[in-house]
Amino acid sequence: MLSRLQELRKEEKTLLQVEELALRSMISSREELVTVSSSAVAADEAQKALGQMDNEAAINQTELQLSIQEREEEEEEEEEEEEEELDS
């Protein structure tokens, strides 16, 4: 009778250990899922930020090109005016 009780206690202890391991595994899986989700969100935000930076760089480049073009046109007009004045 005593040995049967000991066996039952041993089985109960083993079952509790198995339950504990299962719970730890579930908790670990959820923590990993949260970490992966957080990483995915951070990566998405970083990609959006890079896209925004690319857009801003393209806008700045276009503004610079237009500015240079306007300056060149103004210089050409001034040169033409100077030539006309010298010809007159």
PyMOL Python script that loads the backbone (N, CA, C, O; Angstrom):
from pymol import cmd

cmd.read_pdbstr("""\
ATOM      1  N   MET A   1       0.825  -1.195   0.000  1.00  0.00           N
ATOM      2  CA  MET A   1       0.000   0.000   0.000  1.00  0.00           C
ATOM      3  C   MET A   1       0.865   1.252   0.000  1.00  0.00           C
ATOM      4  O   MET A   1       0.598   2.206  -0.731  1.00  0.00           O
ATOM      5  N   LEU A   2       1.893   1.238   0.820  1.00  0.00           N
ATOM      6  CA  LEU A   2       2.790   2.371   0.923  1.00  0.00           C
ATOM      7  C   LEU A   2       3.526   2.607  -0.397  1.00  0.00           C
ATOM      8  O   LEU A   2       3.690   3.750  -0.823  1.00  0.00           O
ATOM      9  N   SER A   3       3.957   1.552  -1.025  1.00  0.00           N
ATOM     10  CA  SER A   3       4.665   1.706  -2.293  1.00  0.00           C
ATOM     11  C   SER A   3       3.734   2.253  -3.375  1.00  0.00           C
ATOM     12  O   SER A   3       4.166   3.012  -4.242  1.00  0.00           O
ATOM     13  N   ARG A   4       2.471   1.871  -3.325  1.00  0.00           N
ATOM     14  CA  ARG A   4       1.497   2.402  -4.308  1.00  0.00           C
ATOM     15  C   ARG A   4       1.331   3.906  -4.122  1.00  0.00           C
ATOM     16  O   ARG A   4       1.249   4.643  -5.104  1.00  0.00           O
ATOM     17  N   LEU A   5       1.281   4.368  -2.877  1.00  0.00           N
ATOM     18  CA  LEU A   5       1.192   5.797  -2.585  1.00  0.00           C
ATOM     19  C   LEU A   5       2.443   6.517  -3.097  1.00  0.00           C
ATOM     20  O   LEU A   5       2.353   7.610  -3.655  1.00  0.00           O
ATOM     21  N   GLN A   6       3.569   5.915  -2.909  1.00  0.00           N
ATOM     22  CA  GLN A   6       4.811   6.509  -3.381  1.00  0.00           C
ATOM     23  C   GLN A   6       4.810   6.613  -4.902  1.00  0.00           C
ATOM     24  O   GLN A   6       5.264   7.608  -5.467  1.00  0.00           O
ATOM     25  N   GLU A   7       4.292   5.574  -5.558  1.00  0.00           N
ATOM     26  CA  GLU A   7       4.210   5.598  -7.017  1.00  0.00           C
ATOM     27  C   GLU A   7       3.290   6.723  -7.492  1.00  0.00           C
ATOM     28  O   GLU A   7       3.599   7.446  -8.439  1.00  0.00           O
ATOM     29  N   LEU A   8       2.149   6.849  -6.807  1.00  0.00           N
ATOM     30  CA  LEU A   8       1.182   7.884  -7.181  1.00  0.00           C
ATOM     31  C   LEU A   8       1.780   9.278  -6.982  1.00  0.00           C
ATOM     32  O   LEU A   8       1.585  10.161  -7.817  1.00  0.00           O
ATOM     33  N   ARG A   9       2.498   9.477  -5.891  1.00  0.00           N
ATOM     34  CA  ARG A   9       3.136  10.765  -5.650  1.00  0.00           C
ATOM     35  C   ARG A   9       4.192  11.050  -6.708  1.00  0.00           C
ATOM     36  O   ARG A   9       4.326  12.179  -7.181  1.00  0.00           O
ATOM     37  N   LYS A  10       4.945  10.007  -7.075  1.00  0.00           N
ATOM     38  CA  LYS A  10       5.968  10.159  -8.095  1.00  0.00           C
ATOM     39  C   LYS A  10       5.320  10.541  -9.427  1.00  0.00           C
ATOM     40  O   LYS A  10       5.816  11.422 -10.130  1.00  0.00           O
ATOM     41  N   GLU A  11       4.212   9.879  -9.772  1.00  0.00           N
ATOM     42  CA  GLU A  11       3.494  10.185 -11.013  1.00  0.00           C
ATOM     43  C   GLU A  11       2.942  11.611 -10.986  1.00  0.00           C
ATOM     44  O   GLU A  11       3.009  12.337 -11.977  1.00  0.00           O
ATOM     45  N   GLU A  12       2.396  11.993  -9.832  1.00  0.00           N
ATOM     46  CA  GLU A  12       1.855  13.343  -9.683  1.00  0.00           C
ATOM     47  C   GLU A  12       2.960  14.388  -9.851  1.00  0.00           C
ATOM     48  O   GLU A  12       2.766  15.416 -10.500  1.00  0.00           O
ATOM     49  N   LYS A  13       4.112  14.110  -9.258  1.00  0.00           N
ATOM     50  CA  LYS A  13       5.236  15.029  -9.380  1.00  0.00           C
ATOM     51  C   LYS A  13       5.683  15.133 -10.835  1.00  0.00           C
ATOM     52  O   LYS A  13       5.965  16.224 -11.330  1.00  0.00           O
ATOM     53  N   THR A  14       5.747  13.991 -11.513  1.00  0.00           N
ATOM     54  CA  THR A  14       6.137  13.978 -12.922  1.00  0.00           C
ATOM     55  C   THR A  14       5.135  14.766 -13.761  1.00  0.00           C
ATOM     56  O   THR A  14       5.521  15.553 -14.625  1.00  0.00           O
ATOM     57  N   LEU A  15       3.846  14.549 -13.499  1.00  0.00           N
ATOM     58  CA  LEU A  15       2.802  15.274 -14.232  1.00  0.00           C
ATOM     59  C   LEU A  15       2.897  16.784 -13.995  1.00  0.00           C
ATOM     60  O   LEU A  15       2.719  17.573 -14.922  1.00  0.00           O
ATOM     61  N   LEU A  16       3.167  17.167 -12.791  1.00  0.00           N
ATOM     62  CA  LEU A  16       3.322  18.590 -12.478  1.00  0.00           C
ATOM     63  C   LEU A  16       4.521  19.184 -13.204  1.00  0.00           C
ATOM     64  O   LEU A  16       4.470  20.314 -13.689  1.00  0.00           O
ATOM     65  N   GLN A  17       5.584  18.420 -13.271  1.00  0.00           N
ATOM     66  CA  GLN A  17       6.768  18.897 -13.989  1.00  0.00           C
ATOM     67  C   GLN A  17       6.467  19.052 -15.482  1.00  0.00           C
ATOM     68  O   GLN A  17       6.891  20.015 -16.122  1.00  0.00           O
ATOM     69  N   VAL A  18       5.722  18.075 -16.021  1.00  0.00           N
ATOM     70  CA  VAL A  18       5.350  18.151 -17.433  1.00  0.00           C
ATOM     71  C   VAL A  18       4.465  19.377 -17.675  1.00  0.00           C
ATOM     72  O   VAL A  18       4.666  20.106 -18.646  1.00  0.00           O
ATOM     73  N   GLU A  19       3.495  19.603 -16.801  1.00  0.00           N
ATOM     74  CA  GLU A  19       2.616  20.773 -16.920  1.00  0.00           C
ATOM     75  C   GLU A  19       3.432  22.060 -16.839  1.00  0.00           C
ATOM     76  O   GLU A  19       3.207  22.994 -17.607  1.00  0.00           O
ATOM     77  N   GLU A  20       4.369  22.102 -15.913  1.00  0.00           N
ATOM     78  CA  GLU A  20       5.207  23.290 -15.761  1.00  0.00           C
ATOM     79  C   GLU A  20       6.018  23.552 -17.028  1.00  0.00           C
ATOM     80  O   GLU A  20       6.107  24.688 -17.493  1.00  0.00           O
ATOM     81  N   LEU A  21       6.607  22.492 -17.581  1.00  0.00           N
ATOM     82  CA  LEU A  21       7.379  22.638 -18.816  1.00  0.00           C
ATOM     83  C   LEU A  21       6.484  23.100 -19.966  1.00  0.00           C
ATOM     84  O   LEU A  21       6.885  23.936 -20.777  1.00  0.00           O
ATOM     85  N   ALA A  22       5.271  22.552 -20.030  1.00  0.00           N
ATOM     86  CA  ALA A  22       4.344  22.949 -21.089  1.00  0.00           C
ATOM     87  C   ALA A  22       3.976  24.423 -20.952  1.00  0.00           C
ATOM     88  O   ALA A  22       3.938  25.150 -21.944  1.00  0.00           O
ATOM     89  N   LEU A  23       3.707  24.860 -19.738  1.00  0.00           N
ATOM     90  CA  LEU A  23       3.367  26.266 -19.505  1.00  0.00           C
ATOM     91  C   LEU A  23       4.542  27.180 -19.841  1.00  0.00           C
ATOM     92  O   LEU A  23       4.367  28.230 -20.459  1.00  0.00           O
ATOM     93  N   ARG A  24       5.736  26.773 -19.431  1.00  0.00           N
ATOM     94  CA  ARG A  24       6.920  27.578 -19.765  1.00  0.00           C
ATOM     95  C   ARG A  24       7.110  27.675 -21.277  1.00  0.00           C
ATOM     96  O   ARG A  24       7.467  28.726 -21.810  1.00  0.00           O
ATOM     97  N   SER A  25       6.865  26.565 -21.945  1.00  0.00           N
ATOM     98  CA  SER A  25       6.991  26.547 -23.397  1.00  0.00           C
ATOM     99  C   SER A  25       5.980  27.490 -24.046  1.00  0.00           C
ATOM    100  O   SER A  25       6.311  28.226 -24.975  1.00  0.00           O
ATOM    101  N   MET A  26       4.740  27.459 -23.544  1.00  0.00           N
ATOM    102  CA  MET A  26       3.700  28.348 -24.079  1.00  0.00           C
ATOM    103  C   MET A  26       4.065  29.808 -23.847  1.00  0.00           C
ATOM    104  O   MET A  26       3.918  30.647 -24.736  1.00  0.00           O
ATOM    105  N   ILE A  27       4.538  30.097 -22.653  1.00  0.00           N
ATOM    106  CA  ILE A  27       4.927  31.474 -22.330  1.00  0.00           C
ATOM    107  C   ILE A  27       6.082  31.915 -23.213  1.00  0.00           C
ATOM    108  O   ILE A  27       6.080  33.031 -23.732  1.00  0.00           O
ATOM    109  N   SER A  28       7.059  31.050 -23.384  1.00  0.00           N
ATOM    110  CA  SER A  28       8.205  31.372 -24.228  1.00  0.00           C
ATOM    111  C   SER A  28       7.763  31.619 -25.666  1.00  0.00           C
ATOM    112  O   SER A  28       8.236  32.555 -26.311  1.00  0.00           O
ATOM    113  N   SER A  29       6.866  30.789 -26.164  1.00  0.00           N
ATOM    114  CA  SER A  29       6.362  30.957 -27.536  1.00  0.00           C
ATOM    115  C   SER A  29       5.655  32.290 -27.695  1.00  0.00           C
ATOM    116  O   SER A  29       5.840  32.980 -28.697  1.00  0.00           O
ATOM    117  N   ARG A  30       4.857  32.651 -26.720  1.00  0.00           N
ATOM    118  CA  ARG A  30       4.146  33.942 -26.784  1.00  0.00           C
ATOM    119  C   ARG A  30       5.125  35.102 -26.733  1.00  0.00           C
ATOM    120  O   ARG A  30       4.959  36.091 -27.446  1.00  0.00           O
ATOM    121  N   GLU A  31       6.151  34.984 -25.886  1.00  0.00           N
ATOM    122  CA  GLU A  31       7.151  36.044 -25.807  1.00  0.00           C
ATOM    123  C   GLU A  31       7.884  36.184 -27.134  1.00  0.00           C
ATOM    124  O   GLU A  31       8.155  37.298 -27.580  1.00  0.00           O
ATOM    125  N   GLU A  32       8.206  35.054 -27.768  1.00  0.00           N
ATOM    126  CA  GLU A  32       8.868  35.100 -29.065  1.00  0.00           C
ATOM    127  C   GLU A  32       7.955  35.720 -30.110  1.00  0.00           C
ATOM    128  O   GLU A  32       8.402  36.494 -30.956  1.00  0.00           O
ATOM    129  N   LEU A  33       6.671  35.376 -30.049  1.00  0.00           N
ATOM    130  CA  LEU A  33       5.706  35.931 -30.998  1.00  0.00           C
ATOM    131  C   LEU A  33       5.606  37.440 -30.833  1.00  0.00           C
ATOM    132  O   LEU A  33       5.547  38.175 -31.818  1.00  0.00           O
ATOM    133  N   VAL A  34       5.588  37.897 -29.590  1.00  0.00           N
ATOM    134  CA  VAL A  34       5.528  39.334 -29.332  1.00  0.00           C
ATOM    135  C   VAL A  34       6.800  40.003 -29.846  1.00  0.00           C
ATOM    136  O   VAL A  34       6.750  41.080 -30.440  1.00  0.00           O
ATOM    137  N   THR A  35       7.941  39.351 -29.611  1.00  0.00           N
ATOM    138  CA  THR A  35       9.212  39.908 -30.084  1.00  0.00           C
ATOM    139  C   THR A  35       9.242  39.976 -31.603  1.00  0.00           C
ATOM    140  O   THR A  35       9.672  40.976 -32.176  1.00  0.00           O
ATOM    141  N   VAL A  36       8.785  38.912 -32.253  1.00  0.00           N
ATOM    142  CA  VAL A  36       8.753  38.889 -33.714  1.00  0.00           C
ATOM    143  C   VAL A  36       7.793  39.957 -34.233  1.00  0.00           C
ATOM    144  O   VAL A  36       8.097  40.657 -35.199  1.00  0.00           O
ATOM    145  N   SER A  37       6.636  40.077 -33.588  1.00  0.00           N
ATOM    146  CA  SER A  37       5.671  41.100 -34.000  1.00  0.00           C
ATOM    147  C   SER A  37       6.259  42.496 -33.832  1.00  0.00           C
ATOM    148  O   SER A  37       6.106  43.353 -34.703  1.00  0.00           O
ATOM    149  N   SER A  38       6.925  42.716 -32.717  1.00  0.00           N
ATOM    150  CA  SER A  38       7.540  44.015 -32.472  1.00  0.00           C
ATOM    151  C   SER A  38       8.619  44.300 -33.501  1.00  0.00           C
ATOM    152  O   SER A  38       8.746  45.425 -33.987  1.00  0.00           O
ATOM    153  N   SER A  39       9.393  43.277 -33.831  1.00  0.00           N
ATOM    154  CA  SER A  39      10.447  43.445 -34.833  1.00  0.00           C
ATOM    155  C   SER A  39       9.845  43.757 -36.197  1.00  0.00           C
ATOM    156  O   SER A  39      10.367  44.589 -36.940  1.00  0.00           O
ATOM    157  N   ALA A  40       8.750  43.089 -36.518  1.00  0.00           N
ATOM    158  CA  ALA A  40       8.096  43.333 -37.808  1.00  0.00           C
ATOM    159  C   ALA A  40       7.558  44.756 -37.875  1.00  0.00           C
ATOM    160  O   ALA A  40       7.680  45.424 -38.902  1.00  0.00           O
ATOM    161  N   VAL A  41       6.968  45.213 -36.791  1.00  0.00           N
ATOM    162  CA  VAL A  41       6.447  46.578 -36.752  1.00  0.00           C
ATOM    163  C   VAL A  41       7.593  47.575 -36.878  1.00  0.00           C
ATOM    164  O   VAL A  41       7.489  48.556 -37.615  1.00  0.00           O
ATOM    165  N   ALA A  42       8.678  47.329 -36.164  1.00  0.00           N
ATOM    166  CA  ALA A  42       9.834  48.228 -36.233  1.00  0.00           C
ATOM    167  C   ALA A  42      10.420  48.244 -37.641  1.00  0.00           C
ATOM    168  O   ALA A  42      10.797  49.302 -38.146  1.00  0.00           O
ATOM    169  N   ALA A  43      10.499  47.080 -38.273  1.00  0.00           N
ATOM    170  CA  ALA A  43      11.027  47.014 -39.642  1.00  0.00           C
ATOM    171  C   ALA A  43      10.125  47.768 -40.605  1.00  0.00           C
ATOM    172  O   ALA A  43      10.602  48.461 -41.503  1.00  0.00           O
ATOM    173  N   ASP A  44       8.809  47.628 -40.412  1.00  0.00           N
ATOM    174  CA  ASP A  44       7.860  48.329 -41.277  1.00  0.00           C
ATOM    175  C   ASP A  44       7.987  49.842 -41.104  1.00  0.00           C
ATOM    176  O   ASP A  44       7.964  50.591 -42.080  1.00  0.00           O
ATOM    177  N   GLU A  45       8.120  50.279 -39.863  1.00  0.00           N
ATOM    178  CA  GLU A  45       8.278  51.711 -39.600  1.00  0.00           C
ATOM    179  C   GLU A  45       9.593  52.230 -40.187  1.00  0.00           C
ATOM    180  O   GLU A  45       9.646  53.337 -40.723  1.00  0.00           O
ATOM    181  N   ALA A  46      10.638  51.434 -40.082  1.00  0.00           N
ATOM    182  CA  ALA A  46      11.926  51.832 -40.652  1.00  0.00           C
ATOM    183  C   ALA A  46      11.822  51.942 -42.171  1.00  0.00           C
ATOM    184  O   ALA A  46      12.375  52.864 -42.773  1.00  0.00           O
ATOM    185  N   GLN A  47      11.111  50.998 -42.786  1.00  0.00           N
ATOM    186  CA  GLN A  47      10.943  51.029 -44.237  1.00  0.00           C
ATOM    187  C   GLN A  47      10.154  52.268 -44.653  1.00  0.00           C
ATOM    188  O   GLN A  47      10.483  52.914 -45.648  1.00  0.00           O
ATOM    189  N   LYS A  48       9.122  52.593 -43.894  1.00  0.00           N
ATOM    190  CA  LYS A  48       8.337  53.796 -44.197  1.00  0.00           C
ATOM    191  C   LYS A  48       9.202  55.047 -44.059  1.00  0.00           C
ATOM    192  O   LYS A  48       9.122  55.964 -44.876  1.00  0.00           O
ATOM    193  N   ALA A  49      10.026  55.072 -43.017  1.00  0.00           N
ATOM    194  CA  ALA A  49      10.904  56.229 -42.812  1.00  0.00           C
ATOM    195  C   ALA A  49      11.897  56.361 -43.957  1.00  0.00           C
ATOM    196  O   ALA A  49      12.166  57.466 -44.429  1.00  0.00           O
ATOM    197  N   LEU A  50      12.444  55.229 -44.404  1.00  0.00           N
ATOM    198  CA  LEU A  50      13.380  55.273 -45.536  1.00  0.00           C
ATOM    199  C   LEU A  50      12.675  55.747 -46.797  1.00  0.00           C
ATOM    200  O   LEU A  50      13.232  56.516 -47.581  1.00  0.00           O
ATOM    201  N   GLY A  51      11.445  55.281 -46.987  1.00  0.00           N
ATOM    202  CA  GLY A  51      10.671  55.729 -48.142  1.00  0.00           C
ATOM    203  C   GLY A  51      10.424  57.222 -48.090  1.00  0.00           C
ATOM    204  O   GLY A  51      10.512  57.913 -49.105  1.00  0.00           O
ATOM    205  N   GLN A  52      10.114  57.716 -46.899  1.00  0.00           N
ATOM    206  CA  GLN A  52       9.892  59.153 -46.714  1.00  0.00           C
ATOM    207  C   GLN A  52      11.174  59.924 -47.004  1.00  0.00           C
ATOM    208  O   GLN A  52      11.145  60.981 -47.635  1.00  0.00           O
ATOM    209  N   MET A  53      12.297  59.385 -46.539  1.00  0.00           N
ATOM    210  CA  MET A  53      13.579  60.052 -46.784  1.00  0.00           C
ATOM    211  C   MET A  53      13.896  60.065 -48.281  1.00  0.00           C
ATOM    212  O   MET A  53      14.406  61.056 -48.803  1.00  0.00           O
ATOM    213  N   ASP A  54      13.591  58.959 -48.971  1.00  0.00           N
ATOM    214  CA  ASP A  54      13.809  58.910 -50.417  1.00  0.00           C
ATOM    215  C   ASP A  54      12.958  59.956 -51.123  1.00  0.00           C
ATOM    216  O   ASP A  54      13.420  60.625 -52.048  1.00  0.00           O
ATOM    217  N   ASN A  55      11.708  60.091 -50.681  1.00  0.00           N
ATOM    218  CA  ASN A  55      10.821  61.093 -51.279  1.00  0.00           C
ATOM    219  C   ASN A  55      11.354  62.502 -51.059  1.00  0.00           C
ATOM    220  O   ASN A  55      11.360  63.324 -51.976  1.00  0.00           O
ATOM    221  N   GLU A  56      11.798  62.769 -49.850  1.00  0.00           N
ATOM    222  CA  GLU A  56      12.333  64.096 -49.539  1.00  0.00           C
ATOM    223  C   GLU A  56      13.600  64.369 -50.341  1.00  0.00           C
ATOM    224  O   GLU A  56      13.811  65.485 -50.817  1.00  0.00           O
ATOM    225  N   ALA A  57      14.437  63.355 -50.490  1.00  0.00           N
ATOM    226  CA  ALA A  57      15.666  63.523 -51.274  1.00  0.00           C
ATOM    227  C   ALA A  57      15.330  63.819 -52.733  1.00  0.00           C
ATOM    228  O   ALA A  57      15.969  64.659 -53.367  1.00  0.00           O
ATOM    229  N   ALA A  58      14.327  63.126 -53.259  1.00  0.00           N
ATOM    230  CA  ALA A  58      13.915  63.363 -54.648  1.00  0.00           C
ATOM    231  C   ALA A  58      13.375  64.780 -54.811  1.00  0.00           C
ATOM    232  O   ALA A  58      13.663  65.444 -55.806  1.00  0.00           O
ATOM    233  N   ILE A  59      12.598  65.243 -53.846  1.00  0.00           N
ATOM    234  CA  ILE A  59      12.060  66.603 -53.896  1.00  0.00           C
ATOM    235  C   ILE A  59      13.193  67.623 -53.842  1.00  0.00           C
ATOM    236  O   ILE A  59      13.217  68.581 -54.614  1.00  0.00           O
ATOM    237  N   ASN A  60      14.126  67.408 -52.926  1.00  0.00           N
ATOM    238  CA  ASN A  60      15.268  68.322 -52.808  1.00  0.00           C
ATOM    239  C   ASN A  60      16.087  68.347 -54.090  1.00  0.00           C
ATOM    240  O   ASN A  60      16.531  69.411 -54.522  1.00  0.00           O
ATOM    241  N   GLN A  61      16.290  67.187 -54.702  1.00  0.00           N
ATOM    242  CA  GLN A  61      17.046  67.110 -55.944  1.00  0.00           C
ATOM    243  C   GLN A  61      16.329  67.883 -57.048  1.00  0.00           C
ATOM    244  O   GLN A  61      16.961  68.615 -57.810  1.00  0.00           O
ATOM    245  N   THR A  62      15.025  67.722 -57.132  1.00  0.00           N
ATOM    246  CA  THR A  62      14.241  68.426 -58.155  1.00  0.00           C
ATOM    247  C   THR A  62      14.307  69.935 -57.938  1.00  0.00           C
ATOM    248  O   THR A  62      14.484  70.699 -58.887  1.00  0.00           O
ATOM    249  N   GLU A  63      14.163  70.358 -56.681  1.00  0.00           N
ATOM    250  CA  GLU A  63      14.244  71.789 -56.376  1.00  0.00           C
ATOM    251  C   GLU A  63      15.612  72.347 -56.752  1.00  0.00           C
ATOM    252  O   GLU A  63      15.717  73.448 -57.292  1.00  0.00           O
ATOM    253  N   LEU A  64      16.650  71.581 -56.463  1.00  0.00           N
ATOM    254  CA  LEU A  64      18.001  72.014 -56.801  1.00  0.00           C
ATOM    255  C   LEU A  64      18.171  72.141 -58.314  1.00  0.00           C
ATOM    256  O   LEU A  64      18.741  73.121 -58.792  1.00  0.00           O
ATOM    257  N   GLN A  65      17.686  71.167 -59.060  1.00  0.00           N
ATOM    258  CA  GLN A  65      17.786  71.209 -60.516  1.00  0.00           C
ATOM    259  C   GLN A  65      17.031  72.401 -61.087  1.00  0.00           C
ATOM    260  O   GLN A  65      17.521  73.077 -61.991  1.00  0.00           O
ATOM    261  N   LEU A  66      15.843  72.656 -60.559  1.00  0.00           N
ATOM    262  CA  LEU A  66      15.062  73.807 -61.030  1.00  0.00           C
ATOM    263  C   LEU A  66      15.775  75.115 -60.704  1.00  0.00           C
ATOM    264  O   LEU A  66      15.802  76.038 -61.518  1.00  0.00           O
ATOM    265  N   SER A  67      16.345  75.182 -59.518  1.00  0.00           N
ATOM    266  CA  SER A  67      17.073  76.381 -59.110  1.00  0.00           C
ATOM    267  C   SER A  67      18.261  76.631 -60.033  1.00  0.00           C
ATOM    268  O   SER A  67      18.486  77.760 -60.469  1.00  0.00           O
ATOM    269  N   ILE A  68      19.010  75.591 -60.327  1.00  0.00           N
ATOM    270  CA  ILE A  68      20.164  75.723 -61.226  1.00  0.00           C
ATOM    271  C   ILE A  68      19.708  76.144 -62.614  1.00  0.00           C
ATOM    272  O   ILE A  68      20.314  77.008 -63.247  1.00  0.00           O
ATOM    273  N   GLN A  69      18.633  75.520 -63.074  1.00  0.00           N
ATOM    274  CA  GLN A  69      18.114  75.846 -64.402  1.00  0.00           C
ATOM    275  C   GLN A  69      17.682  77.312 -64.478  1.00  0.00           C
ATOM    276  O   GLN A  69      17.973  78.004 -65.454  1.00  0.00           O
ATOM    277  N   GLU A  70      16.991  77.772 -63.448  1.00  0.00           N
ATOM    278  CA  GLU A  70      16.555  79.176 -63.423  1.00  0.00           C
ATOM    279  C   GLU A  70      17.761  80.104 -63.425  1.00  0.00           C
ATOM    280  O   GLU A  70      17.768  81.105 -64.141  1.00  0.00           O
ATOM    281  N   ARG A  71      18.777  79.784 -62.637  1.00  0.00           N
ATOM    282  CA  ARG A  71      19.975  80.608 -62.556  1.00  0.00           C
ATOM    283  C   ARG A  71      20.681  80.659 -63.920  1.00  0.00           C
ATOM    284  O   ARG A  71      21.128  81.720 -64.357  1.00  0.00           O
ATOM    285  N   GLU A  72      20.774  79.507 -64.578  1.00  0.00           N
ATOM    286  CA  GLU A  72      21.408  79.469 -65.894  1.00  0.00           C
ATOM    287  C   GLU A  72      20.634  80.312 -66.908  1.00  0.00           C
ATOM    288  O   GLU A  72      21.226  81.031 -67.713  1.00  0.00           O
ATOM    289  N   GLU A  73      19.304  80.215 -66.858  1.00  0.00           N
ATOM    290  CA  GLU A  73      18.483  80.999 -67.773  1.00  0.00           C
ATOM    291  C   GLU A  73      18.655  82.500 -67.525  1.00  0.00           C
ATOM    292  O   GLU A  73      18.725  83.293 -68.463  1.00  0.00           O
ATOM    293  N   GLU A  74      18.720  82.871 -66.247  1.00  0.00           N
ATOM    294  CA  GLU A  74      18.927  84.279 -65.913  1.00  0.00           C
ATOM    295  C   GLU A  74      20.287  84.765 -66.416  1.00  0.00           C
ATOM    296  O   GLU A  74      20.396  85.871 -66.945  1.00  0.00           O
ATOM    297  N   GLU A  75      21.318  83.941 -66.252  1.00  0.00           N
ATOM    298  CA  GLU A  75      22.648  84.315 -66.728  1.00  0.00           C
ATOM    299  C   GLU A  75      22.665  84.461 -68.245  1.00  0.00           C
ATOM    300  O   GLU A  75      23.287  85.380 -68.777  1.00  0.00           O
ATOM    301  N   GLU A  76      21.982  83.555 -68.941  1.00  0.00           N
ATOM    302  CA  GLU A  76      21.908  83.640 -70.401  1.00  0.00           C
ATOM    303  C   GLU A  76      21.203  84.924 -70.831  1.00  0.00           C
ATOM    304  O   GLU A  76      21.640  85.592 -71.768  1.00  0.00           O
ATOM    305  N   GLU A  77      20.120  85.267 -70.152  1.00  0.00           N
ATOM    306  CA  GLU A  77      19.394  86.494 -70.474  1.00  0.00           C
ATOM    307  C   GLU A  77      20.274  87.723 -70.248  1.00  0.00           C
ATOM    308  O   GLU A  77      20.288  88.652 -71.055  1.00  0.00           O
ATOM    309  N   GLU A  78      21.011  87.708 -69.128  1.00  0.00           N
ATOM    310  CA  GLU A  78      21.901  88.834 -68.841  1.00  0.00           C
ATOM    311  C   GLU A  78      22.994  88.953 -69.907  1.00  0.00           C
ATOM    312  O   GLU A  78      23.329  90.054 -70.343  1.00  0.00           O
ATOM    313  N   GLU A  79      23.545  87.804 -70.323  1.00  0.00           N
ATOM    314  CA  GLU A  79      24.571  87.828 -71.363  1.00  0.00           C
ATOM    315  C   GLU A  79      23.998  88.355 -72.678  1.00  0.00           C
ATOM    316  O   GLU A  79      24.652  89.129 -73.377  1.00  0.00           O
ATOM    317  N   GLU A  80      22.791  87.941 -73.009  1.00  0.00           N
ATOM    318  CA  GLU A  80      22.152  88.413 -74.237  1.00  0.00           C
ATOM    319  C   GLU A  80      21.907  89.920 -74.173  1.00  0.00           C
ATOM    320  O   GLU A  80      22.116  90.632 -75.154  1.00  0.00           O
ATOM    321  N   GLU A  81      21.461  90.399 -73.006  1.00  0.00           N
ATOM    322  CA  GLU A  81      21.220  91.832 -72.829  1.00  0.00           C
ATOM    323  C   GLU A  81      22.533  92.611 -72.964  1.00  0.00           C
ATOM    324  O   GLU A  81      22.571  93.671 -73.590  1.00  0.00           O
ATOM    325  N   GLU A  82      23.598  92.081 -72.377  1.00  0.00           N
ATOM    326  CA  GLU A  82      24.898  92.740 -72.467  1.00  0.00           C
ATOM    327  C   GLU A  82      25.378  92.782 -73.927  1.00  0.00           C
ATOM    328  O   GLU A  82      25.919  93.791 -74.380  1.00  0.00           O
ATOM    329  N   GLU A  83      25.175  91.686 -74.647  1.00  0.00           N
ATOM    330  CA  GLU A  83      25.577  91.635 -76.043  1.00  0.00           C
ATOM    331  C   GLU A  83      24.776  92.645 -76.874  1.00  0.00           C
ATOM    332  O   GLU A  83      25.314  93.310 -77.759  1.00  0.00           O
ATOM    333  N   GLU A  84      23.478  92.742 -76.566  1.00  0.00           N
ATOM    334  CA  GLU A  84      22.622  93.683 -77.289  1.00  0.00           C
ATOM    335  C   GLU A  84      23.071  95.112 -77.013  1.00  0.00           C
ATOM    336  O   GLU A  84      23.087  95.951 -77.914  1.00  0.00           O
ATOM    337  N   GLU A  85      23.443  95.390 -75.742  1.00  0.00           N
ATOM    338  CA  GLU A  85      23.899  96.722 -75.391  1.00  0.00           C
ATOM    339  C   GLU A  85      25.214  97.046 -76.100  1.00  0.00           C
ATOM    340  O   GLU A  85      25.419  98.173 -76.550  1.00  0.00           O
ATOM    341  N   LEU A  86      26.101  96.058 -76.196  1.00  0.00           N
ATOM    342  CA  LEU A  86      27.373  96.284 -76.871  1.00  0.00           C
ATOM    343  C   LEU A  86      27.173  96.462 -78.366  1.00  0.00           C
ATOM    344  O   LEU A  86      27.896  97.236 -78.992  1.00  0.00           O
ATOM    345  N   ASP A  87      26.218  95.772 -78.946  1.00  0.00           N
ATOM    346  CA  ASP A  87      25.938  95.888 -80.374  1.00  0.00           C
ATOM    347  C   ASP A  87      25.283  97.233 -80.715  1.00  0.00           C
ATOM    348  O   ASP A  87      25.394  97.716 -81.842  1.00  0.00           O
ATOM    349  N   SER A  88      24.616  97.818 -79.754  1.00  0.00           N
ATOM    350  CA  SER A  88      23.903  99.050 -80.014  1.00  0.00           C
ATOM    351  C   SER A  88      24.761 100.272 -79.997  1.00  0.00           C
ATOM    352  O   SER A  88      24.264 101.379 -80.205  1.00  0.00           O
TER     353      SER A  88
END
""", "prot")
cmd.dss("prot")
cmd.show_as("cartoon", "prot")
cmd.util.cbc("prot")
cmd.orient("prot")
